[in-house]
Amino acid sequence: MIAPLGTLAFLATLWLIVVLGASVLEESGARIAAALRGKAAPRSLTVPVRVRMRSRLQQPMRARPRWRDAA
């Protein structure tokens, strides 16, 4: 019973390494390729943007009594 659990742990570790490696290559693959070719890395054109929203202050709702018409 220990062999299937060991295999499962090995496969989970292998999967985690592949996922982490793919994310690293996705983020910096162009820089790595440029370094291997001996060229300068292309600069990214992303600019950090601050998003600032004004929150609307809602007026508190006040309960008003409803008077029944006396008939």
PDB file with SEQRES, HELIX, SHEET and CRYST1 records, atoms N, CA, C and O in Angstrom:
SEQRES   1 A   71  MET ILE ALA PRO LEU GLY THR LEU ALA PHE LEU ALA THR          
SEQRES   2 A   71  LEU TRP LEU ILE VAL VAL LEU GLY ALA SER VAL LEU GLU          
SEQRES   3 A   71  GLU SER GLY ALA ARG ILE ALA ALA ALA LEU ARG GLY LYS          
SEQRES   4 A   71  ALA ALA PRO ARG SER LEU THR VAL PRO VAL ARG VAL ARG          
SEQRES   5 A   71  MET ARG SER ARG LEU GLN GLN PRO MET ARG ALA ARG PRO          
SEQRES   6 A   71  ARG TRP ARG ASP ALA ALA                                      
HELIX    1 AA1 ILE A    2  ARG A   37  1                                  36    
CRYST1    1.000    1.000    1.000  90.00  90.00  90.00 P 1           1          
ATOM      1  N   MET A   1       0.823  -1.201   0.000  1.00  0.00           N  
ATOM      2  CA  MET A   1       0.000   0.000   0.000  1.00  0.00           C  
ATOM      3  C   MET A   1       0.865   1.262   0.000  1.00  0.00           C  
ATOM      4  O   MET A   1       0.397   2.334  -0.384  1.00  0.00           O  
ATOM      5  N   ILE A   2       2.097   1.140   0.419  1.00  0.00           N  
ATOM      6  CA  ILE A   2       2.952   2.322   0.490  1.00  0.00           C  
ATOM      7  C   ILE A   2       3.480   2.722  -0.891  1.00  0.00           C  
ATOM      8  O   ILE A   2       3.791   3.890  -1.123  1.00  0.00           O  
ATOM      9  N   ALA A   3       3.582   1.758  -1.802  1.00  0.00           N  
ATOM     10  CA  ALA A   3       4.092   2.070  -3.146  1.00  0.00           C  
ATOM     11  C   ALA A   3       3.163   3.014  -3.912  1.00  0.00           C  
ATOM     12  O   ALA A   3       3.655   3.956  -4.533  1.00  0.00           O  
ATOM     13  N   PRO A   4       1.828   2.804  -3.896  1.00  0.00           N  
ATOM     14  CA  PRO A   4       0.962   3.771  -4.589  1.00  0.00           C  
ATOM     15  C   PRO A   4       1.031   5.172  -3.988  1.00  0.00           C  
ATOM     16  O   PRO A   4       0.965   6.166  -4.710  1.00  0.00           O  
ATOM     17  N   LEU A   5       1.164   5.245  -2.659  1.00  0.00           N  
ATOM     18  CA  LEU A   5       1.256   6.564  -2.028  1.00  0.00           C  
ATOM     19  C   LEU A   5       2.577   7.254  -2.372  1.00  0.00           C  
ATOM     20  O   LEU A   5       2.618   8.466  -2.581  1.00  0.00           O  
ATOM     21  N   GLY A   6       3.639   6.480  -2.427  1.00  0.00           N  
ATOM     22  CA  GLY A   6       4.921   7.051  -2.832  1.00  0.00           C  
ATOM     23  C   GLY A   6       4.894   7.527  -4.271  1.00  0.00           C  
ATOM     24  O   GLY A   6       5.446   8.577  -4.600  1.00  0.00           O  
ATOM     25  N   THR A   7       4.243   6.742  -5.135  1.00  0.00           N  
ATOM     26  CA  THR A   7       4.108   7.140  -6.543  1.00  0.00           C  
ATOM     27  C   THR A   7       3.269   8.401  -6.664  1.00  0.00           C  
ATOM     28  O   THR A   7       3.586   9.295  -7.448  1.00  0.00           O  
ATOM     29  N   LEU A   8       2.193   8.468  -5.881  1.00  0.00           N  
ATOM     30  CA  LEU A   8       1.334   9.653  -5.913  1.00  0.00           C  
ATOM     31  C   LEU A   8       2.095  10.892  -5.452  1.00  0.00           C  
ATOM     32  O   LEU A   8       1.957  11.959  -6.049  1.00  0.00           O  
ATOM     33  N   ALA A   9       2.892  10.763  -4.404  1.00  0.00           N  
ATOM     34  CA  ALA A   9       3.692  11.899  -3.922  1.00  0.00           C  
ATOM     35  C   ALA A   9       4.719  12.308  -4.967  1.00  0.00           C  
ATOM     36  O   ALA A   9       4.951  13.499  -5.178  1.00  0.00           O  
ATOM     37  N   PHE A  10       5.335  11.333  -5.620  1.00  0.00           N  
ATOM     38  CA  PHE A  10       6.318  11.644  -6.654  1.00  0.00           C  
ATOM     39  C   PHE A  10       5.664  12.375  -7.824  1.00  0.00           C  
ATOM     40  O   PHE A  10       6.206  13.363  -8.319  1.00  0.00           O  
ATOM     41  N   LEU A  11       4.502  11.894  -8.268  1.00  0.00           N  
ATOM     42  CA  LEU A  11       3.821  12.533  -9.399  1.00  0.00           C  
ATOM     43  C   LEU A  11       3.323  13.933  -9.035  1.00  0.00           C  
ATOM     44  O   LEU A  11       3.362  14.840  -9.866  1.00  0.00           O  
ATOM     45  N   ALA A  12       2.860  14.111  -7.807  1.00  0.00           N  
ATOM     46  CA  ALA A  12       2.418  15.441  -7.378  1.00  0.00           C  
ATOM     47  C   ALA A  12       3.591  16.417  -7.340  1.00  0.00           C  
ATOM     48  O   ALA A  12       3.450  17.575  -7.734  1.00  0.00           O  
ATOM     49  N   THR A  13       4.747  15.953  -6.867  1.00  0.00           N  
ATOM     50  CA  THR A  13       5.931  16.802  -6.844  1.00  0.00           C  
ATOM     51  C   THR A  13       6.389  17.145  -8.247  1.00  0.00           C  
ATOM     52  O   THR A  13       6.757  18.285  -8.528  1.00  0.00           O  
ATOM     53  N   LEU A  14       6.366  16.163  -9.120  1.00  0.00           N  
ATOM     54  CA  LEU A  14       6.751  16.388 -10.512  1.00  0.00           C  
ATOM     55  C   LEU A  14       5.811  17.385 -11.187  1.00  0.00           C  
ATOM     56  O   LEU A  14       6.258  18.256 -11.934  1.00  0.00           O  
ATOM     57  N   TRP A  15       4.506  17.258 -10.923  1.00  0.00           N  
ATOM     58  CA  TRP A  15       3.525  18.181 -11.496  1.00  0.00           C  
ATOM     59  C   TRP A  15       3.772  19.601 -10.985  1.00  0.00           C  
ATOM     60  O   TRP A  15       3.693  20.560 -11.753  1.00  0.00           O  
ATOM     61  N   LEU A  16       4.070  19.737  -9.690  1.00  0.00           N  
ATOM     62  CA  LEU A  16       4.321  21.054  -9.120  1.00  0.00           C  
ATOM     63  C   LEU A  16       5.558  21.696  -9.741  1.00  0.00           C  
ATOM     64  O   LEU A  16       5.566  22.897 -10.009  1.00  0.00           O  
ATOM     65  N   ILE A  17       6.589  20.909  -9.968  1.00  0.00           N  
ATOM     66  CA  ILE A  17       7.806  21.442 -10.595  1.00  0.00           C  
ATOM     67  C   ILE A  17       7.515  21.906 -12.017  1.00  0.00           C  
ATOM     68  O   ILE A  17       8.015  22.947 -12.444  1.00  0.00           O  
ATOM     69  N   VAL A  18       6.718  21.147 -12.749  1.00  0.00           N  
ATOM     70  CA  VAL A  18       6.377  21.530 -14.125  1.00  0.00           C  
ATOM     71  C   VAL A  18       5.554  22.808 -14.136  1.00  0.00           C  
ATOM     72  O   VAL A  18       5.791  23.684 -14.969  1.00  0.00           O  
ATOM     73  N   VAL A  19       4.591  22.934 -13.230  1.00  0.00           N  
ATOM     74  CA  VAL A  19       3.753  24.137 -13.188  1.00  0.00           C  
ATOM     75  C   VAL A  19       4.582  25.353 -12.819  1.00  0.00           C  
ATOM     76  O   VAL A  19       4.432  26.411 -13.431  1.00  0.00           O  
ATOM     77  N   LEU A  20       5.452  25.221 -11.830  1.00  0.00           N  
ATOM     78  CA  LEU A  20       6.296  26.357 -11.437  1.00  0.00           C  
ATOM     79  C   LEU A  20       7.272  26.737 -12.547  1.00  0.00           C  
ATOM     80  O   LEU A  20       7.508  27.921 -12.791  1.00  0.00           O  
ATOM     81  N   GLY A  21       7.838  25.736 -13.220  1.00  0.00           N  
ATOM     82  CA  GLY A  21       8.742  26.020 -14.337  1.00  0.00           C  
ATOM     83  C   GLY A  21       8.032  26.725 -15.473  1.00  0.00           C  
ATOM     84  O   GLY A  21       8.591  27.633 -16.089  1.00  0.00           O  
ATOM     85  N   ALA A  22       6.797  26.313 -15.760  1.00  0.00           N  
ATOM     86  CA  ALA A  22       6.034  26.968 -16.822  1.00  0.00           C  
ATOM     87  C   ALA A  22       5.721  28.418 -16.465  1.00  0.00           C  
ATOM     88  O   ALA A  22       5.762  29.293 -17.330  1.00  0.00           O  
ATOM     89  N   SER A  23       5.411  28.673 -15.204  1.00  0.00           N  
ATOM     90  CA  SER A  23       5.117  30.058 -14.819  1.00  0.00           C  
ATOM     91  C   SER A  23       6.370  30.934 -14.886  1.00  0.00           C  
ATOM     92  O   SER A  23       6.288  32.107 -15.250  1.00  0.00           O  
ATOM     93  N   VAL A  24       7.522  30.370 -14.538  1.00  0.00           N  
ATOM     94  CA  VAL A  24       8.777  31.135 -14.633  1.00  0.00           C  
ATOM     95  C   VAL A  24       9.087  31.450 -16.088  1.00  0.00           C  
ATOM     96  O   VAL A  24       9.472  32.572 -16.417  1.00  0.00           O  
ATOM     97  N   LEU A  25       8.919  30.457 -16.961  1.00  0.00           N  
ATOM     98  CA  LEU A  25       9.191  30.694 -18.379  1.00  0.00           C  
ATOM     99  C   LEU A  25       8.190  31.666 -18.996  1.00  0.00           C  
ATOM    100  O   LEU A  25       8.534  32.425 -19.902  1.00  0.00           O  
ATOM    101  N   GLU A  26       6.968  31.643 -18.511  1.00  0.00           N  
ATOM    102  CA  GLU A  26       5.971  32.566 -19.036  1.00  0.00           C  
ATOM    103  C   GLU A  26       6.328  34.002 -18.692  1.00  0.00           C  
ATOM    104  O   GLU A  26       6.158  34.904 -19.512  1.00  0.00           O  
ATOM    105  N   GLU A  27       6.825  34.214 -17.472  1.00  0.00           N  
ATOM    106  CA  GLU A  27       7.146  35.565 -17.037  1.00  0.00           C  
ATOM    107  C   GLU A  27       8.460  36.078 -17.608  1.00  0.00           C  
ATOM    108  O   GLU A  27       8.554  37.246 -17.985  1.00  0.00           O  
ATOM    109  N   SER A  28       9.478  35.220 -17.676  1.00  0.00           N  
ATOM    110  CA  SER A  28      10.794  35.722 -18.060  1.00  0.00           C  
ATOM    111  C   SER A  28      11.421  34.925 -19.201  1.00  0.00           C  
ATOM    112  O   SER A  28      12.642  34.928 -19.360  1.00  0.00           O  
ATOM    113  N   GLY A  29      10.611  34.254 -19.982  1.00  0.00           N  
ATOM    114  CA  GLY A  29      11.136  33.443 -21.075  1.00  0.00           C  
ATOM    115  C   GLY A  29      11.827  34.269 -22.141  1.00  0.00           C  
ATOM    116  O   GLY A  29      12.847  33.845 -22.685  1.00  0.00           O  
ATOM    117  N   ALA A  30      11.293  35.436 -22.448  1.00  0.00           N  
ATOM    118  CA  ALA A  30      11.891  36.290 -23.472  1.00  0.00           C  
ATOM    119  C   ALA A  30      13.264  36.793 -23.019  1.00  0.00           C  
ATOM    120  O   ALA A  30      14.192  36.882 -23.822  1.00  0.00           O  
ATOM    121  N   ARG A  31      13.387  37.116 -21.743  1.00  0.00           N  
ATOM    122  CA  ARG A  31      14.680  37.585 -21.227  1.00  0.00           C  
ATOM    123  C   ARG A  31      15.709  36.467 -21.238  1.00  0.00           C  
ATOM    124  O   ARG A  31      16.877  36.694 -21.555  1.00  0.00           O  
ATOM    125  N   ILE A  32      15.279  35.264 -20.894  1.00  0.00           N  
ATOM    126  CA  ILE A  32      16.198  34.125 -20.887  1.00  0.00           C  
ATOM    127  C   ILE A  32      16.678  33.828 -22.304  1.00  0.00           C  
ATOM    128  O   ILE A  32      17.865  33.593 -22.529  1.00  0.00           O  
ATOM    129  N   ALA A  33      15.738  33.840 -23.266  1.00  0.00           N  
ATOM    130  CA  ALA A  33      16.107  33.579 -24.654  1.00  0.00           C  
ATOM    131  C   ALA A  33      17.060  34.646 -25.187  1.00  0.00           C  
ATOM    132  O   ALA A  33      18.014  34.326 -25.895  1.00  0.00           O  
ATOM    133  N   ALA A  34      16.809  35.909 -24.854  1.00  0.00           N  
ATOM    134  CA  ALA A  34      17.689  36.986 -25.291  1.00  0.00           C  
ATOM    135  C   ALA A  34      19.076  36.844 -24.671  1.00  0.00           C  
ATOM    136  O   ALA A  34      20.080  37.117 -25.329  1.00  0.00           O  
ATOM    137  N   ALA A  35      19.135  36.422 -23.419  1.00  0.00           N  
ATOM    138  CA  ALA A  35      20.433  36.239 -22.769  1.00  0.00           C  
ATOM    139  C   ALA A  35      21.206  35.096 -23.405  1.00  0.00           C  
ATOM    140  O   ALA A  35      22.426  35.179 -23.547  1.00  0.00           O  
ATOM    141  N   LEU A  36      20.514  34.029 -23.791  1.00  0.00           N  
ATOM    142  CA  LEU A  36      21.193  32.907 -24.439  1.00  0.00           C  
ATOM    143  C   LEU A  36      21.717  33.291 -25.821  1.00  0.00           C  
ATOM    144  O   LEU A  36      22.730  32.758 -26.273  1.00  0.00           O  
ATOM    145  N   ARG A  37      21.027  34.216 -26.491  1.00  0.00           N  
ATOM    146  CA  ARG A  37      21.482  34.686 -27.800  1.00  0.00           C  
ATOM    147  C   ARG A  37      22.537  35.772 -27.685  1.00  0.00           C  
ATOM    148  O   ARG A  37      23.200  36.105 -28.667  1.00  0.00           O  
ATOM    149  N   GLY A  38      22.697  36.324 -26.491  1.00  0.00           N  
ATOM    150  CA  GLY A  38      23.686  37.372 -26.284  1.00  0.00           C  
ATOM    151  C   GLY A  38      23.188  38.745 -26.670  1.00  0.00           C  
ATOM    152  O   GLY A  38      23.986  39.639 -26.952  1.00  0.00           O  
ATOM    153  N   LYS A  39      21.898  38.923 -26.686  1.00  0.00           N  
ATOM    154  CA  LYS A  39      21.316  40.227 -27.038  1.00  0.00           C  
ATOM    155  C   LYS A  39      20.648  40.836 -25.810  1.00  0.00           C  
ATOM    156  O   LYS A  39      20.445  40.177 -24.790  1.00  0.00           O  
ATOM    157  N   ALA A  40      20.317  42.109 -25.944  1.00  0.00           N  
ATOM    158  CA  ALA A  40      19.620  42.788 -24.858  1.00  0.00           C  
ATOM    159  C   ALA A  40      18.175  42.319 -24.817  1.00  0.00           C  
ATOM    160  O   ALA A  40      17.566  42.040 -25.850  1.00  0.00           O  
ATOM    161  N   ALA A  41      17.648  42.239 -23.632  1.00  0.00           N  
ATOM    162  CA  ALA A  41      16.270  41.793 -23.460  1.00  0.00           C  
ATOM    163  C   ALA A  41      15.309  42.882 -23.927  1.00  0.00           C  
ATOM    164  O   ALA A  41      15.554  44.065 -23.694  1.00  0.00           O  
ATOM    165  N   PRO A  42      14.233  42.497 -24.575  1.00  0.00           N  
ATOM    166  CA  PRO A  42      13.246  43.508 -24.978  1.00  0.00           C  
ATOM    167  C   PRO A  42      12.557  44.076 -23.742  1.00  0.00           C  
ATOM    168  O   PRO A  42      12.249  43.360 -22.789  1.00  0.00           O  
ATOM    169  N   ARG A  43      12.330  45.360 -23.790  1.00  0.00           N  
ATOM    170  CA  ARG A  43      11.682  46.006 -22.650  1.00  0.00           C  
ATOM    171  C   ARG A  43      10.177  45.857 -22.775  1.00  0.00           C  
ATOM    172  O   ARG A  43       9.608  45.958 -23.862  1.00  0.00           O  
ATOM    173  N   SER A  44       9.563  45.621 -21.660  1.00  0.00           N  
ATOM    174  CA  SER A  44       8.109  45.517 -21.678  1.00  0.00           C  
ATOM    175  C   SER A  44       7.515  46.921 -21.646  1.00  0.00           C  
ATOM    176  O   SER A  44       8.101  47.846 -21.084  1.00  0.00           O  
ATOM    177  N   LEU A  45       6.373  47.059 -22.243  1.00  0.00           N  
ATOM    178  CA  LEU A  45       5.729  48.359 -22.330  1.00  0.00           C  
ATOM    179  C   LEU A  45       4.653  48.537 -21.275  1.00  0.00           C  
ATOM    180  O   LEU A  45       3.840  49.456 -21.367  1.00  0.00           O  
ATOM    181  N   THR A  46       4.640  47.687 -20.296  1.00  0.00           N  
ATOM    182  CA  THR A  46       3.620  47.814 -19.264  1.00  0.00           C  
ATOM    183  C   THR A  46       4.001  48.915 -18.302  1.00  0.00           C  
ATOM    184  O   THR A  46       5.160  49.039 -17.905  1.00  0.00           O  
ATOM    185  N   VAL A  47       3.040  49.695 -17.941  1.00  0.00           N  
ATOM    186  CA  VAL A  47       3.242  50.807 -17.028  1.00  0.00           C  
ATOM    187  C   VAL A  47       2.324  50.578 -15.831  1.00  0.00           C  
ATOM    188  O   VAL A  47       1.134  50.317 -16.009  1.00  0.00           O  
ATOM    189  N   PRO A  48       2.852  50.672 -14.631  1.00  0.00           N  
ATOM    190  CA  PRO A  48       1.966  50.497 -13.478  1.00  0.00           C  
ATOM    191  C   PRO A  48       0.924  51.606 -13.427  1.00  0.00           C  
ATOM    192  O   PRO A  48       1.244  52.783 -13.592  1.00  0.00           O  
ATOM    193  N   VAL A  49      -0.287  51.227 -13.204  1.00  0.00           N  
ATOM    194  CA  VAL A  49      -1.392  52.181 -13.199  1.00  0.00           C  
ATOM    195  C   VAL A  49      -2.072  52.119 -11.847  1.00  0.00           C  
ATOM    196  O   VAL A  49      -2.397  51.044 -11.344  1.00  0.00           O  
ATOM    197  N   ARG A  50      -2.277  53.276 -11.274  1.00  0.00           N  
ATOM    198  CA  ARG A  50      -3.011  53.344 -10.015  1.00  0.00           C  
ATOM    199  C   ARG A  50      -4.475  53.563 -10.310  1.00  0.00           C  
ATOM    200  O   ARG A  50      -4.846  54.459 -11.069  1.00  0.00           O  
ATOM    201  N   VAL A  51      -5.279  52.755  -9.718  1.00  0.00           N  
ATOM    202  CA  VAL A  51      -6.721  52.923  -9.886  1.00  0.00           C  
ATOM    203  C   VAL A  51      -7.264  53.484  -8.595  1.00  0.00           C  
ATOM    204  O   VAL A  51      -7.102  52.913  -7.517  1.00  0.00           O  
ATOM    205  N   ARG A  52      -7.905  54.610  -8.737  1.00  0.00           N  
ATOM    206  CA  ARG A  52      -8.442  55.265  -7.554  1.00  0.00           C  
ATOM    207  C   ARG A  52      -9.895  55.593  -7.807  1.00  0.00           C  
ATOM    208  O   ARG A  52     -10.225  56.311  -8.751  1.00  0.00           O  
ATOM    209  N   MET A  53     -10.742  55.080  -6.983  1.00  0.00           N  
ATOM    210  CA  MET A  53     -12.173  55.318  -7.160  1.00  0.00           C  
ATOM    211  C   MET A  53     -12.703  56.075  -5.947  1.00  0.00           C  
ATOM    212  O   MET A  53     -12.310  55.822  -4.808  1.00  0.00           O  
ATOM    213  N   ARG A  54     -13.572  56.975  -6.218  1.00  0.00           N  
ATOM    214  CA  ARG A  54     -14.221  57.668  -5.119  1.00  0.00           C  
ATOM    215  C   ARG A  54     -15.427  56.842  -4.688  1.00  0.00           C  
ATOM    216  O   ARG A  54     -16.238  56.414  -5.509  1.00  0.00           O  
ATOM    217  N   SER A  55     -15.518  56.640  -3.423  1.00  0.00           N  
ATOM    218  CA  SER A  55     -16.669  55.882  -2.942  1.00  0.00           C  
ATOM    219  C   SER A  55     -17.808  56.859  -2.669  1.00  0.00           C  
ATOM    220  O   SER A  55     -17.616  57.935  -2.101  1.00  0.00           O  
ATOM    221  N   ARG A  56     -18.972  56.454  -3.084  1.00  0.00           N  
ATOM    222  CA  ARG A  56     -20.132  57.289  -2.836  1.00  0.00           C  
ATOM    223  C   ARG A  56     -20.606  57.055  -1.411  1.00  0.00           C  
ATOM    224  O   ARG A  56     -20.791  55.920  -0.971  1.00  0.00           O  
ATOM    225  N   LEU A  57     -20.789  58.117  -0.731  1.00  0.00           N  
ATOM    226  CA  LEU A  57     -21.318  57.999   0.613  1.00  0.00           C  
ATOM    227  C   LEU A  57     -22.831  58.031   0.526  1.00  0.00           C  
ATOM    228  O   LEU A  57     -23.425  59.032   0.126  1.00  0.00           O  
ATOM    229  N   GLN A  58     -23.439  56.930   0.903  1.00  0.00           N  
ATOM    230  CA  GLN A  58     -24.883  56.842   0.826  1.00  0.00           C  
ATOM    231  C   GLN A  58     -25.481  57.447   2.085  1.00  0.00           C  
ATOM    232  O   GLN A  58     -25.042  57.169   3.201  1.00  0.00           O  
ATOM    233  N   GLN A  59     -26.473  58.264   1.882  1.00  0.00           N  
ATOM    234  CA  GLN A  59     -27.144  58.869   3.024  1.00  0.00           C  
ATOM    235  C   GLN A  59     -27.845  57.780   3.826  1.00  0.00           C  
ATOM    236  O   GLN A  59     -28.445  56.873   3.249  1.00  0.00           O  
ATOM    237  N   PRO A  60     -27.775  57.864   5.129  1.00  0.00           N  
ATOM    238  CA  PRO A  60     -28.456  56.854   5.927  1.00  0.00           C  
ATOM    239  C   PRO A  60     -29.956  56.915   5.709  1.00  0.00           C  
ATOM    240  O   PRO A  60     -30.542  57.993   5.612  1.00  0.00           O  
ATOM    241  N   MET A  61     -30.559  55.753   5.633  1.00  0.00           N  
ATOM    242  CA  MET A  61     -32.008  55.693   5.439  1.00  0.00           C  
ATOM    243  C   MET A  61     -32.677  55.827   6.797  1.00  0.00           C  
ATOM    244  O   MET A  61     -32.265  55.205   7.777  1.00  0.00           O  
ATOM    245  N   ARG A  62     -33.693  56.634   6.835  1.00  0.00           N  
ATOM    246  CA  ARG A  62     -34.406  56.839   8.091  1.00  0.00           C  
ATOM    247  C   ARG A  62     -35.815  56.279   7.943  1.00  0.00           C  
ATOM    248  O   ARG A  62     -36.499  56.502   6.943  1.00  0.00           O  
ATOM    249  N   ALA A  63     -36.214  55.562   8.949  1.00  0.00           N  
ATOM    250  CA  ALA A  63     -37.554  54.973   8.918  1.00  0.00           C  
ATOM    251  C   ALA A  63     -38.584  56.048   9.221  1.00  0.00           C  
ATOM    252  O   ALA A  63     -38.393  56.862  10.125  1.00  0.00           O  
ATOM    253  N   ARG A  64     -39.657  56.051   8.478  1.00  0.00           N  
ATOM    254  CA  ARG A  64     -40.753  56.986   8.700  1.00  0.00           C  
ATOM    255  C   ARG A  64     -42.010  56.183   9.009  1.00  0.00           C  
ATOM    256  O   ARG A  64     -42.324  55.221   8.307  1.00  0.00           O  
ATOM    257  N   PRO A  65     -42.706  56.561  10.022  1.00  0.00           N  
ATOM    258  CA  PRO A  65     -43.926  55.800  10.349  1.00  0.00           C  
ATOM    259  C   PRO A  65     -45.013  56.048   9.302  1.00  0.00           C  
ATOM    260  O   PRO A  65     -45.177  57.160   8.798  1.00  0.00           O  
ATOM    261  N   ARG A  66     -45.731  55.009   9.000  1.00  0.00           N  
ATOM    262  CA  ARG A  66     -46.871  55.138   8.081  1.00  0.00           C  
ATOM    263  C   ARG A  66     -48.132  55.137   8.946  1.00  0.00           C  
ATOM    264  O   ARG A  66     -48.407  54.196   9.691  1.00  0.00           O  
ATOM    265  N   TRP A  67     -48.878  56.219   8.815  1.00  0.00           N  
ATOM    266  CA  TRP A  67     -50.103  56.342   9.597  1.00  0.00           C  
ATOM    267  C   TRP A  67     -51.255  55.849   8.751  1.00  0.00           C  
ATOM    268  O   TRP A  67     -51.423  56.230   7.593  1.00  0.00           O  
ATOM    269  N   ARG A  68     -52.036  54.994   9.366  1.00  0.00           N  
ATOM    270  CA  ARG A  68     -53.220  54.526   8.666  1.00  0.00           C  
ATOM    271  C   ARG A  68     -54.290  55.599   8.744  1.00  0.00           C  
ATOM    272  O   ARG A  68     -54.448  56.287   9.752  1.00  0.00           O  
ATOM    273  N   ASP A  69     -55.005  55.714   7.666  1.00  0.00           N  
ATOM    274  CA  ASP A  69     -56.111  56.690   7.664  1.00  0.00           C  
ATOM    275  C   ASP A  69     -57.224  56.158   8.555  1.00  0.00           C  
ATOM    276  O   ASP A  69     -57.684  55.027   8.399  1.00  0.00           O  
ATOM    277  N   ALA A  70     -57.625  56.959   9.448  1.00  0.00           N  
ATOM    278  CA  ALA A  70     -58.739  56.549  10.318  1.00  0.00           C  
ATOM    279  C   ALA A  70     -60.025  56.674   9.533  1.00  0.00           C  
ATOM    280  O   ALA A  70     -60.389  57.756   9.074  1.00  0.00           O  
ATOM    281  N   ALA A  71     -60.697  55.571   9.387  1.00  0.00           N  
ATOM    282  CA  ALA A  71     -61.916  55.592   8.604  1.00  0.00           C  
ATOM    283  C   ALA A  71     -63.131  55.423   9.464  1.00  0.00           C  
ATOM    284  O   ALA A  71     -64.252  55.418   8.954  1.00  0.00           O  
TER     285      ALA A  71                                                      
END                                                                             
